[in-house]
Amino acid sequence: METEKKSNGALIGSIIIIIILIIGGIYVWQAKIKSALEKKAQVENIIQMQANELDALEQDLNEIDTNLDVDLDTIN
């Protein structure tokens, strides 16, 4: 009687597929992290620009002379 030889082809194929899936998952994960970091940097940049604009407006308000030299008691 001949003994049947077991093929390890299916096992090796499964291991290769699992390795490819792991590498693909790591790639997608890193792409999402990079995208999130870029969005965070954009938001921080926008916040900084708005803060600078608010500081400029506040400085303008502090520089404006609001004294009208009007005596409110004499106005009827």
Sequence and secondary structure as in RCSB ss.txt:
>XXXX:A:sequence
METEKKSNGALIGSIIIIIILIIGGIYVWQAKIKSALEKKAQVENIIQMQANELDALEQDLNEIDTNLDVDLDTI
N
>XXXX:A:secstr
        HHHHHHHHHHHHHHHHHHHHHHHHHHHHHHHHHHHHHHHHHHHHHHHHHHHHHHHS       TTS 
 
